Structure formats: structure tokens, C-alpha cells
Amino acid sequence: MSRIIYPGTFDPIHNGHIDIAARASKLFDELIFVVAVNNDKNPLLSTEERVELILDSTKHLDNVSAHKFTGLVVNYAVDCDAVAIIRGLRHVSDFEFEFQMAMMNYHLNSDIASLFMMPDEKYIHLNSTVVKDVVRLGGDIDEFVPKPVKDILLSKYSR
């Protein structure tokens, strides 16, 4: 069985993430979203909310699951018998950071491959921060996130 992990903060998941997951899930038997518990970041959504939103937003994909994790992603990959880590690249500016992470992961465990996938061009401008900013400022995010994500963001910002 070939398994790939898709690590990230996913605060929140958006259609660019889902696009990459949908396409990668066709290439592997199983795709696992790995929701990072990172104390250096101050996420809007709890880890549990992020996992739940991922599961709800990807329920149309039979071979996708989501789990939270603290620690080195490459260790999680080994623990769950994944063969690879997938990451999205939107712009050339993403490449430098992702390349550095891929090289460190390779150094830590050369058996785990790093794969990069570009989202559909209609999602190339999306990131979680922009989505949160748009909803916080009263903009429409219908085309950027699934309805459960929109609903929870609206509830967070209406307080």
C-alpha cells in the first residue's frame, strides 16, 4: 500500500489544499493530512477544529484521512509507513522554503520522498491568511473554501 502525507497548519483548509489532496489521492492508495501542532504559531482554529474541517471538506475522497501531530513530519511519515510527503507550490517564492524543508527531511531520512504539486491556477493566489483576512474584512469567500469552513470563520469573526 502506498501512503503519502500532506503536512501543514491548515488554518483553515481551503480549496487549493483540497485540489492538491484530490489529485494526490489518485496517485496513492492513501493520503493523510497531518495537522501541525505548532506552538510558535497562533492559529485561529483549534487543532481539533482543523482536523474536523479537513475530514468534512474531503469526505468525497474515500482514501483521505486527517490526524494531528507534534514533532518532525519525517518521523510521522515513518511512523505511519508513508513513502512520501506532498507539499503545494503556488509561486516561485514558495520554492525556496519548501526546497529547504525537503532537503532537511531528506537528510533526516532519505527513504521519505518529497513531492511538490501546483494547485489549479484558479487557486494559485490562495493561502489561509488571505482567506481569514477577506472574511474578517467582510468579503465573500464562497469560491475559496467549502461551506463548513466559511461557517466557522464567520462565527469566529462575528464575536
CNS distance restraints for C-alpha pairs under 8 A (distance, minus, plus):
assign (resid   1 and name CA) (resid  29 and name CA) 6.04 0.50 0.50
assign (resid   1 and name CA) (resid  30 and name CA) 7.86 0.50 0.50
assign (resid   2 and name CA) (resid  28 and name CA) 5.46 0.50 0.50
assign (resid   2 and name CA) (resid  29 and name CA) 5.22 0.50 0.50
assign (resid   2 and name CA) (resid  30 and name CA) 6.58 0.50 0.50
assign (resid   2 and name CA) (resid  82 and name CA) 6.83 0.50 0.50
assign (resid   2 and name CA) (resid  83 and name CA) 6.54 0.50 0.50
assign (resid   3 and name CA) (resid  28 and name CA) 5.87 0.50 0.50
assign (resid   3 and name CA) (resid  29 and name CA) 5.86 0.50 0.50
assign (resid   3 and name CA) (resid  30 and name CA) 4.73 0.50 0.50
assign (resid   3 and name CA) (resid  31 and name CA) 5.87 0.50 0.50
assign (resid   3 and name CA) (resid  32 and name CA) 7.63 0.50 0.50
assign (resid   3 and name CA) (resid  81 and name CA) 6.93 0.50 0.50
assign (resid   3 and name CA) (resid  82 and name CA) 4.55 0.50 0.50
assign (resid   3 and name CA) (resid  83 and name CA) 5.91 0.50 0.50
assign (resid   3 and name CA) (resid  84 and name CA) 7.15 0.50 0.50
assign (resid   4 and name CA) (resid  28 and name CA) 6.68 0.50 0.50
assign (resid   4 and name CA) (resid  30 and name CA) 6.37 0.50 0.50
assign (resid   4 and name CA) (resid  31 and name CA) 4.98 0.50 0.50
assign (resid   4 and name CA) (resid  32 and name CA) 6.38 0.50 0.50
assign (resid   4 and name CA) (resid  77 and name CA) 7.83 0.50 0.50
assign (resid   4 and name CA) (resid  82 and name CA) 5.12 0.50 0.50
assign (resid   4 and name CA) (resid  83 and name CA) 5.95 0.50 0.50
assign (resid   4 and name CA) (resid  84 and name CA) 4.92 0.50 0.50
assign (resid   4 and name CA) (resid  85 and name CA) 5.64 0.50 0.50
assign (resid   4 and name CA) (resid  86 and name CA) 6.84 0.50 0.50
assign (resid   5 and name CA) (resid  31 and name CA) 5.59 0.50 0.50
assign (resid   5 and name CA) (resid  32 and name CA) 4.67 0.50 0.50
assign (resid   5 and name CA) (resid  33 and name CA) 5.82 0.50 0.50
assign (resid   5 and name CA) (resid  34 and name CA) 6.46 0.50 0.50
assign (resid   5 and name CA) (resid  77 and name CA) 6.69 0.50 0.50
assign (resid   5 and name CA) (resid  82 and name CA) 6.57 0.50 0.50
assign (resid   5 and name CA) (resid  84 and name CA) 6.50 0.50 0.50
assign (resid   5 and name CA) (resid  85 and name CA) 4.95 0.50 0.50
assign (resid   5 and name CA) (resid  86 and name CA) 6.24 0.50 0.50
assign (resid   6 and name CA) (resid  21 and name CA) 7.71 0.50 0.50
assign (resid   6 and name CA) (resid  31 and name CA) 7.01 0.50 0.50
assign (resid   6 and name CA) (resid  32 and name CA) 5.95 0.50 0.50
assign (resid   6 and name CA) (resid  33 and name CA) 4.63 0.50 0.50
assign (resid   6 and name CA) (resid  34 and name CA) 5.74 0.50 0.50
assign (resid   6 and name CA) (resid  85 and name CA) 5.92 0.50 0.50
assign (resid   6 and name CA) (resid  86 and name CA) 5.17 0.50 0.50
assign (resid   6 and name CA) (resid  87 and name CA) 6.38 0.50 0.50
assign (resid   7 and name CA) (resid  33 and name CA) 5.76 0.50 0.50
assign (resid   7 and name CA) (resid  34 and name CA) 4.35 0.50 0.50
assign (resid   7 and name CA) (resid  35 and name CA) 5.99 0.50 0.50
assign (resid   7 and name CA) (resid  36 and name CA) 6.78 0.50 0.50
assign (resid   7 and name CA) (resid  73 and name CA) 7.09 0.50 0.50
assign (resid   7 and name CA) (resid  85 and name CA) 7.39 0.50 0.50
assign (resid   7 and name CA) (resid  86 and name CA) 7.48 0.50 0.50
assign (resid   7 and name CA) (resid  87 and name CA) 7.32 0.50 0.50
assign (resid   8 and name CA) (resid  33 and name CA) 7.68 0.50 0.50
assign (resid   8 and name CA) (resid  34 and name CA) 6.35 0.50 0.50
assign (resid   8 and name CA) (resid  35 and name CA) 5.51 0.50 0.50
assign (resid   8 and name CA) (resid  36 and name CA) 5.65 0.50 0.50
assign (resid   9 and name CA) (resid  35 and name CA) 5.46 0.50 0.50
assign (resid   9 and name CA) (resid  36 and name CA) 5.11 0.50 0.50
assign (resid   9 and name CA) (resid  37 and name CA) 7.44 0.50 0.50
assign (resid   9 and name CA) (resid  38 and name CA) 7.88 0.50 0.50
assign (resid  10 and name CA) (resid  14 and name CA) 7.81 0.50 0.50
assign (resid  10 and name CA) (resid  35 and name CA) 6.71 0.50 0.50
assign (resid  10 and name CA) (resid  50 and name CA) 6.53 0.50 0.50
assign (resid  10 and name CA) (resid 128 and name CA) 7.00 0.50 0.50
assign (resid  11 and name CA) (resid  43 and name CA) 6.22 0.50 0.50
assign (resid  11 and name CA) (resid  44 and name CA) 6.69 0.50 0.50
assign (resid  11 and name CA) (resid  45 and name CA) 6.16 0.50 0.50
assign (resid  11 and name CA) (resid  50 and name CA) 6.52 0.50 0.50
assign (resid  11 and name CA) (resid 128 and name CA) 5.88 0.50 0.50
assign (resid  11 and name CA) (resid 129 and name CA) 7.90 0.50 0.50
assign (resid  12 and name CA) (resid  45 and name CA) 7.22 0.50 0.50
assign (resid  12 and name CA) (resid  50 and name CA) 6.43 0.50 0.50
assign (resid  12 and name CA) (resid  53 and name CA) 7.89 0.50 0.50
assign (resid  12 and name CA) (resid 128 and name CA) 5.63 0.50 0.50
assign (resid  12 and name CA) (resid 132 and name CA) 8.00 0.50 0.50
assign (resid  12 and name CA) (resid 149 and name CA) 7.01 0.50 0.50
assign (resid  13 and name CA) (resid  17 and name CA) 6.21 0.50 0.50
assign (resid  13 and name CA) (resid  18 and name CA) 7.46 0.50 0.50
assign (resid  13 and name CA) (resid  50 and name CA) 7.35 0.50 0.50
assign (resid  13 and name CA) (resid  53 and name CA) 7.20 0.50 0.50
assign (resid  13 and name CA) (resid  54 and name CA) 6.41 0.50 0.50
assign (resid  13 and name CA) (resid 128 and name CA) 6.96 0.50 0.50
assign (resid  13 and name CA) (resid 145 and name CA) 7.30 0.50 0.50
assign (resid  13 and name CA) (resid 149 and name CA) 7.41 0.50 0.50
assign (resid  14 and name CA) (resid  18 and name CA) 6.46 0.50 0.50
assign (resid  14 and name CA) (resid 126 and name CA) 7.72 0.50 0.50
assign (resid  14 and name CA) (resid 127 and name CA) 7.56 0.50 0.50
assign (resid  14 and name CA) (resid 128 and name CA) 6.89 0.50 0.50
assign (resid  14 and name CA) (resid 131 and name CA) 7.96 0.50 0.50
assign (resid  14 and name CA) (resid 144 and name CA) 6.01 0.50 0.50
assign (resid  14 and name CA) (resid 145 and name CA) 4.64 0.50 0.50
assign (resid  14 and name CA) (resid 146 and name CA) 7.11 0.50 0.50
assign (resid  14 and name CA) (resid 149 and name CA) 7.84 0.50 0.50
assign (resid  15 and name CA) (resid  19 and name CA) 5.93 0.50 0.50
assign (resid  15 and name CA) (resid 123 and name CA) 6.92 0.50 0.50
assign (resid  15 and name CA) (resid 143 and name CA) 7.96 0.50 0.50
assign (resid  15 and name CA) (resid 144 and name CA) 5.47 0.50 0.50
assign (resid  15 and name CA) (resid 145 and name CA) 5.25 0.50 0.50
assign (resid  15 and name CA) (resid 146 and name CA) 7.13 0.50 0.50
assign (resid  16 and name CA) (resid  20 and name CA) 6.41 0.50 0.50
assign (resid  16 and name CA) (resid 119 and name CA) 5.69 0.50 0.50
assign (resid  16 and name CA) (resid 120 and name CA) 7.26 0.50 0.50
assign (resid  16 and name CA) (resid 123 and name CA) 5.11 0.50 0.50
assign (resid  16 and name CA) (resid 124 and name CA) 7.27 0.50 0.50
assign (resid  16 and name CA) (resid 126 and name CA) 6.63 0.50 0.50
assign (resid  16 and name CA) (resid 127 and name CA) 7.92 0.50 0.50
assign (resid  16 and name CA) (resid 144 and name CA) 7.81 0.50 0.50
assign (resid  17 and name CA) (resid  21 and name CA) 6.17 0.50 0.50
assign (resid  17 and name CA) (resid  88 and name CA) 7.59 0.50 0.50
assign (resid  17 and name CA) (resid 119 and name CA) 7.65 0.50 0.50
assign (resid  18 and name CA) (resid  22 and name CA) 5.95 0.50 0.50
assign (resid  18 and name CA) (resid  57 and name CA) 7.63 0.50 0.50
assign (resid  18 and name CA) (resid  58 and name CA) 7.00 0.50 0.50
assign (resid  19 and name CA) (resid  23 and name CA) 6.35 0.50 0.50
assign (resid  19 and name CA) (resid 119 and name CA) 6.15 0.50 0.50
assign (resid  19 and name CA) (resid 120 and name CA) 6.96 0.50 0.50
assign (resid  20 and name CA) (resid  24 and name CA) 6.00 0.50 0.50
assign (resid  20 and name CA) (resid  88 and name CA) 6.93 0.50 0.50
assign (resid  20 and name CA) (resid 117 and name CA) 6.70 0.50 0.50
assign (resid  20 and name CA) (resid 118 and name CA) 7.25 0.50 0.50
assign (resid  20 and name CA) (resid 119 and name CA) 5.72 0.50 0.50
assign (resid  21 and name CA) (resid  25 and name CA) 5.80 0.50 0.50
assign (resid  21 and name CA) (resid  31 and name CA) 7.33 0.50 0.50
assign (resid  22 and name CA) (resid  26 and name CA) 6.78 0.50 0.50
assign (resid  22 and name CA) (resid  61 and name CA) 6.89 0.50 0.50
assign (resid  23 and name CA) (resid  27 and name CA) 7.11 0.50 0.50
assign (resid  24 and name CA) (resid  28 and name CA) 6.53 0.50 0.50
assign (resid  24 and name CA) (resid  31 and name CA) 7.37 0.50 0.50
assign (resid  25 and name CA) (resid  29 and name CA) 6.84 0.50 0.50
assign (resid  25 and name CA) (resid  30 and name CA) 6.30 0.50 0.50
assign (resid  25 and name CA) (resid  31 and name CA) 5.65 0.50 0.50
assign (resid  25 and name CA) (resid  61 and name CA) 7.67 0.50 0.50
assign (resid  25 and name CA) (resid  63 and name CA) 6.70 0.50 0.50
assign (resid  25 and name CA) (resid  64 and name CA) 7.04 0.50 0.50
assign (resid  29 and name CA) (resid  63 and name CA) 6.65 0.50 0.50
assign (resid  30 and name CA) (resid  63 and name CA) 4.92 0.50 0.50
assign (resid  30 and name CA) (resid  64 and name CA) 6.02 0.50 0.50
assign (resid  30 and name CA) (resid  65 and name CA) 7.99 0.50 0.50
assign (resid  31 and name CA) (resid  63 and name CA) 6.26 0.50 0.50
assign (resid  31 and name CA) (resid  64 and name CA) 4.88 0.50 0.50
assign (resid  31 and name CA) (resid  65 and name CA) 6.54 0.50 0.50
assign (resid  32 and name CA) (resid  64 and name CA) 5.73 0.50 0.50
assign (resid  32 and name CA) (resid  65 and name CA) 4.88 0.50 0.50
assign (resid  32 and name CA) (resid  66 and name CA) 5.31 0.50 0.50
assign (resid  32 and name CA) (resid  67 and name CA) 7.19 0.50 0.50
assign (resid  33 and name CA) (resid  54 and name CA) 7.79 0.50 0.50
assign (resid  33 and name CA) (resid  64 and name CA) 7.48 0.50 0.50
assign (resid  33 and name CA) (resid  65 and name CA) 6.16 0.50 0.50
assign (resid  33 and name CA) (resid  66 and name CA) 4.42 0.50 0.50
assign (resid  33 and name CA) (resid  67 and name CA) 6.30 0.50 0.50
assign (resid  34 and name CA) (resid  66 and name CA) 5.96 0.50 0.50
assign (resid  34 and name CA) (resid  67 and name CA) 5.27 0.50 0.50
assign (resid  34 and name CA) (resid  68 and name CA) 5.60 0.50 0.50
assign (resid  34 and name CA) (resid  69 and name CA) 6.30 0.50 0.50
assign (resid  35 and name CA) (resid  47 and name CA) 7.06 0.50 0.50
assign (resid  35 and name CA) (resid  50 and name CA) 7.37 0.50 0.50
assign (resid  35 and name CA) (resid  51 and name CA) 6.76 0.50 0.50
assign (resid  35 and name CA) (resid  66 and name CA) 7.14 0.50 0.50
assign (resid  35 and name CA) (resid  67 and name CA) 6.03 0.50 0.50
assign (resid  35 and name CA) (resid  68 and name CA) 4.52 0.50 0.50
assign (resid  35 and name CA) (resid  69 and name CA) 6.06 0.50 0.50
assign (resid  36 and name CA) (resid  47 and name CA) 7.86 0.50 0.50
assign (resid  36 and name CA) (resid  68 and name CA) 6.04 0.50 0.50
assign (resid  36 and name CA) (resid  69 and name CA) 5.43 0.50 0.50
assign (resid  36 and name CA) (resid  70 and name CA) 6.13 0.50 0.50
assign (resid  37 and name CA) (resid  47 and name CA) 6.77 0.50 0.50
assign (resid  37 and name CA) (resid  68 and name CA) 6.74 0.50 0.50
assign (resid  37 and name CA) (resid  69 and name CA) 5.96 0.50 0.50
assign (resid  37 and name CA) (resid  70 and name CA) 5.20 0.50 0.50
assign (resid  38 and name CA) (resid  70 and name CA) 7.10 0.50 0.50
assign (resid  45 and name CA) (resid  49 and name CA) 5.92 0.50 0.50
assign (resid  45 and name CA) (resid  50 and name CA) 6.24 0.50 0.50
assign (resid  46 and name CA) (resid  50 and name CA) 6.27 0.50 0.50
assign (resid  47 and name CA) (resid  51 and name CA) 6.24 0.50 0.50
assign (resid  47 and name CA) (resid  68 and name CA) 6.88 0.50 0.50
assign (resid  48 and name CA) (resid  52 and name CA) 6.11 0.50 0.50
assign (resid  48 and name CA) (resid  68 and name CA) 7.93 0.50 0.50
assign (resid  49 and name CA) (resid  53 and name CA) 6.05 0.50 0.50
assign (resid  50 and name CA) (resid  54 and name CA) 6.19 0.50 0.50
assign (resid  51 and name CA) (resid  55 and name CA) 6.25 0.50 0.50
assign (resid  51 and name CA) (resid  66 and name CA) 5.85 0.50 0.50
assign (resid  51 and name CA) (resid  67 and name CA) 6.43 0.50 0.50
assign (resid  51 and name CA) (resid  68 and name CA) 7.03 0.50 0.50
assign (resid  52 and name CA) (resid  56 and name CA) 6.09 0.50 0.50
assign (resid  53 and name CA) (resid  57 and name CA) 5.84 0.50 0.50
assign (resid  53 and name CA) (resid 148 and name CA) 6.84 0.50 0.50
assign (resid  53 and name CA) (resid 149 and name CA) 6.47 0.50 0.50
assign (resid  54 and name CA) (resid  58 and name CA) 6.01 0.50 0.50
assign (resid  54 and name CA) (resid  66 and name CA) 6.72 0.50 0.50
assign (resid  55 and name CA) (resid  59 and name CA) 5.84 0.50 0.50
assign (resid  55 and name CA) (resid  64 and name CA) 7.91 0.50 0.50
assign (resid  55 and name CA) (resid  65 and name CA) 6.47 0.50 0.50
assign (resid  55 and name CA) (resid  66 and name CA) 6.41 0.50 0.50
assign (resid  56 and name CA) (resid 148 and name CA) 7.55 0.50 0.50
assign (resid  57 and name CA) (resid 146 and name CA) 6.28 0.50 0.50
assign (resid  57 and name CA) (resid 148 and name CA) 7.50 0.50 0.50
assign (resid  58 and name CA) (resid  64 and name CA) 6.93 0.50 0.50
assign (resid  59 and name CA) (resid  64 and name CA) 7.72 0.50 0.50
assign (resid  69 and name CA) (resid  73 and name CA) 7.95 0.50 0.50
assign (resid  69 and name CA) (resid  76 and name CA) 7.48 0.50 0.50
assign (resid  71 and name CA) (resid  75 and name CA) 7.54 0.50 0.50
assign (resid  71 and name CA) (resid  76 and name CA) 7.77 0.50 0.50
assign (resid  72 and name CA) (resid  76 and name CA) 6.65 0.50 0.50
assign (resid  73 and name CA) (resid  77 and name CA) 6.24 0.50 0.50
assign (resid  74 and name CA) (resid  78 and name CA) 6.43 0.50 0.50
assign (resid  74 and name CA) (resid  85 and name CA) 7.98 0.50 0.50
assign (resid  74 and name CA) (resid 105 and name CA) 5.96 0.50 0.50
assign (resid  74 and name CA) (resid 108 and name CA) 7.35 0.50 0.50
assign (resid  74 and name CA) (resid 109 and name CA) 6.97 0.50 0.50
assign (resid  74 and name CA) (resid 112 and name CA) 7.13 0.50 0.50
assign (resid  75 and name CA) (resid  79 and name CA) 6.14 0.50 0.50
assign (resid  76 and name CA) (resid  80 and name CA) 6.22 0.50 0.50
assign (resid  77 and name CA) (resid  81 and name CA) 6.03 0.50 0.50
assign (resid  77 and name CA) (resid  82 and name CA) 4.87 0.50 0.50
assign (resid  77 and name CA) (resid  83 and name CA) 7.20 0.50 0.50
assign (resid  77 and name CA) (resid  84 and name CA) 7.25 0.50 0.50
assign (resid  77 and name CA) (resid  85 and name CA) 7.41 0.50 0.50
assign (resid  77 and name CA) (resid 112 and name CA) 7.34 0.50 0.50
assign (resid  78 and name CA) (resid  82 and name CA) 6.08 0.50 0.50
assign (resid  78 and name CA) (resid  83 and name CA) 7.95 0.50 0.50
assign (resid  78 and name CA) (resid 112 and name CA) 7.74 0.50 0.50
assign (resid  82 and name CA) (resid 112 and name CA) 7.45 0.50 0.50
assign (resid  83 and name CA) (resid 111 and name CA) 7.25 0.50 0.50
assign (resid  83 and name CA) (resid 112 and name CA) 5.33 0.50 0.50
assign (resid  83 and name CA) (resid 113 and name CA) 6.41 0.50 0.50
assign (resid  84 and name CA) (resid 112 and name CA) 5.04 0.50 0.50
assign (resid  84 and name CA) (resid 113 and name CA) 4.44 0.50 0.50
assign (resid  84 and name CA) (resid 114 and name CA) 5.60 0.50 0.50
assign (resid  84 and name CA) (resid 115 and name CA) 6.91 0.50 0.50
assign (resid  85 and name CA) (resid 112 and name CA) 7.11 0.50 0.50
assign (resid  85 and name CA) (resid 113 and name CA) 6.22 0.50 0.50
assign (resid  85 and name CA) (resid 114 and name CA) 4.85 0.50 0.50
assign (resid  85 and name CA) (resid 115 and name CA) 6.06 0.50 0.50
assign (resid  86 and name CA) (resid 114 and name CA) 5.93 0.50 0.50
assign (resid  86 and name CA) (resid 115 and name CA) 4.73 0.50 0.50
assign (resid  86 and name CA) (resid 116 and name CA) 5.67 0.50 0.50
assign (resid  86 and name CA) (resid 117 and name CA) 7.26 0.50 0.50
assign (resid  87 and name CA) (resid  98 and name CA) 7.64 0.50 0.50
assign (resid  87 and name CA) (resid 114 and name CA) 7.60 0.50 0.50
assign (resid  87 and name CA) (resid 115 and name CA) 6.35 0.50 0.50
assign (resid  87 and name CA) (resid 116 and name CA) 5.00 0.50 0.50
assign (resid  87 and name CA) (resid 117 and name CA) 6.40 0.50 0.50
assign (resid  88 and name CA) (resid 116 and name CA) 5.60 0.50 0.50
assign (resid  88 and name CA) (resid 117 and name CA) 4.99 0.50 0.50
assign (resid  88 and name CA) (resid 118 and name CA) 5.57 0.50 0.50
assign (resid  88 and name CA) (resid 119 and name CA) 6.81 0.50 0.50
assign (resid  89 and name CA) (resid  94 and name CA) 5.78 0.50 0.50
assign (resid  89 and name CA) (resid  95 and name CA) 6.56 0.50 0.50
assign (resid  89 and name CA) (resid  98 and name CA) 7.99 0.50 0.50
assign (resid  89 and name CA) (resid 116 and name CA) 6.37 0.50 0.50
assign (resid  89 and name CA) (resid 117 and name CA) 5.97 0.50 0.50
assign (resid  89 and name CA) (resid 118 and name CA) 5.00 0.50 0.50
assign (resid  89 and name CA) (resid 119 and name CA) 7.28 0.50 0.50
assign (resid  90 and name CA) (resid  94 and name CA) 6.49 0.50 0.50
assign (resid  90 and name CA) (resid 118 and name CA) 5.82 0.50 0.50
assign (resid  90 and name CA) (resid 119 and name CA) 6.71 0.50 0.50
assign (resid  90 and name CA) (resid 124 and name CA) 5.19 0.50 0.50
assign (resid  90 and name CA) (resid 125 and name CA) 7.27 0.50 0.50
assign (resid  91 and name CA) (resid  95 and name CA) 7.11 0.50 0.50
assign (resid  91 and name CA) (resid 124 and name CA) 7.52 0.50 0.50
assign (resid  92 and name CA) (resid  96 and name CA) 7.53 0.50 0.50
assign (resid  93 and name CA) (resid  97 and name CA) 7.81 0.50 0.50
assign (resid  94 and name CA) (resid  98 and name CA) 6.22 0.50 0.50
assign (resid  95 and name CA) (resid  99 and name CA) 5.70 0.50 0.50
assign (resid  96 and name CA) (resid 100 and name CA) 6.25 0.50 0.50
assign (resid  97 and name CA) (resid 101 and name CA) 6.31 0.50 0.50
assign (resid  98 and name CA) (resid 102 and name CA) 6.03 0.50 0.50
assign (resid  99 and name CA) (resid 103 and name CA) 6.13 0.50 0.50
assign (resid 100 and name CA) (resid 104 and name CA) 6.27 0.50 0.50
assign (resid 101 and name CA) (resid 105 and name CA) 6.09 0.50 0.50
assign (resid 102 and name CA) (resid 106 and name CA) 6.05 0.50 0.50
assign (resid 102 and name CA) (resid 114 and name CA) 5.81 0.50 0.50
assign (resid 103 and name CA) (resid 107 and name CA) 6.11 0.50 0.50
assign (resid 104 and name CA) (resid 108 and name CA) 6.19 0.50 0.50
assign (resid 105 and name CA) (resid 109 and name CA) 6.03 0.50 0.50
assign (resid 105 and name CA) (resid 110 and name CA) 7.39 0.50 0.50
assign (resid 105 and name CA) (resid 112 and name CA) 7.60 0.50 0.50
assign (resid 106 and name CA) (resid 110 and name CA) 4.45 0.50 0.50
assign (resid 106 and name CA) (resid 111 and name CA) 7.49 0.50 0.50
assign (resid 106 and name CA) (resid 112 and name CA) 6.76 0.50 0.50
assign (resid 106 and name CA) (resid 113 and name CA) 7.22 0.50 0.50
assign (resid 106 and name CA) (resid 114 and name CA) 7.93 0.50 0.50
assign (resid 118 and name CA) (resid 124 and name CA) 7.89 0.50 0.50
assign (resid 119 and name CA) (resid 123 and name CA) 6.15 0.50 0.50
assign (resid 119 and name CA) (resid 124 and name CA) 6.18 0.50 0.50
assign (resid 120 and name CA) (resid 124 and name CA) 6.66 0.50 0.50
assign (resid 123 and name CA) (resid 144 and name CA) 7.59 0.50 0.50
assign (resid 126 and name CA) (resid 130 and name CA) 6.60 0.50 0.50
assign (resid 126 and name CA) (resid 131 and name CA) 7.04 0.50 0.50
assign (resid 126 and name CA) (resid 144 and name CA) 7.49 0.50 0.50
assign (resid 127 and name CA) (resid 131 and name CA) 6.41 0.50 0.50
assign (resid 128 and name CA) (resid 132 and name CA) 6.23 0.50 0.50
assign (resid 129 and name CA) (resid 133 and name CA) 6.13 0.50 0.50
assign (resid 130 and name CA) (resid 134 and name CA) 6.09 0.50 0.50
assign (resid 131 and name CA) (resid 135 and name CA) 6.37 0.50 0.50
assign (resid 131 and name CA) (resid 141 and name CA) 6.89 0.50 0.50
assign (resid 131 and name CA) (resid 144 and name CA) 7.40 0.50 0.50
assign (resid 132 and name CA) (resid 136 and name CA) 5.96 0.50 0.50
assign (resid 132 and name CA) (resid 153 and name CA) 7.28 0.50 0.50
assign (resid 133 and name CA) (resid 137 and name CA) 6.12 0.50 0.50
assign (resid 134 and name CA) (resid 138 and name CA) 6.34 0.50 0.50
assign (resid 134 and name CA) (resid 139 and name CA) 4.95 0.50 0.50
assign (resid 134 and name CA) (resid 140 and name CA) 7.09 0.50 0.50
assign (resid 134 and name CA) (resid 141 and name CA) 7.06 0.50 0.50
assign (resid 135 and name CA) (resid 139 and name CA) 5.10 0.50 0.50
assign (resid 135 and name CA) (resid 140 and name CA) 6.54 0.50 0.50
assign (resid 135 and name CA) (resid 141 and name CA) 6.55 0.50 0.50
assign (resid 135 and name CA) (resid 153 and name CA) 7.10 0.50 0.50
assign (resid 135 and name CA) (resid 154 and name CA) 6.91 0.50 0.50
assign (resid 135 and name CA) (resid 157 and name CA) 7.73 0.50 0.50
assign (resid 136 and name CA) (resid 154 and name CA) 7.82 0.50 0.50
assign (resid 136 and name CA) (resid 157 and name CA) 5.87 0.50 0.50
assign (resid 141 and name CA) (resid 145 and name CA) 6.40 0.50 0.50
assign (resid 141 and name CA) (resid 150 and name CA) 6.95 0.50 0.50
assign (resid 142 and name CA) (resid 146 and name CA) 7.19 0.50 0.50
assign (resid 142 and name CA) (resid 147 and name CA) 7.21 0.50 0.50
assign (resid 142 and name CA) (resid 150 and name CA) 7.15 0.50 0.50
assign (resid 145 and name CA) (resid 149 and name CA) 6.06 0.50 0.50
assign (resid 145 and name CA) (resid 150 and name CA) 6.32 0.50 0.50
assign (resid 146 and name CA) (resid 150 and name CA) 6.48 0.50 0.50
assign (resid 147 and name CA) (resid 151 and name CA) 6.04 0.50 0.50
assign (resid 148 and name CA) (resid 152 and name CA) 6.27 0.50 0.50
assign (resid 149 and name CA) (resid 153 and name CA) 6.16 0.50 0.50
assign (resid 150 and name CA) (resid 154 and name CA) 6.08 0.50 0.50
assign (resid 151 and name CA) (resid 155 and name CA) 6.23 0.50 0.50
assign (resid 152 and name CA) (resid 156 and name CA) 6.15 0.50 0.50
assign (resid 153 and name CA) (resid 157 and name CA) 6.18 0.50 0.50
assign (resid 154 and name CA) (resid 158 and name CA) 5.94 0.50 0.50
assign (resid 155 and name CA) (resid 159 and name CA) 6.84 0.50 0.50
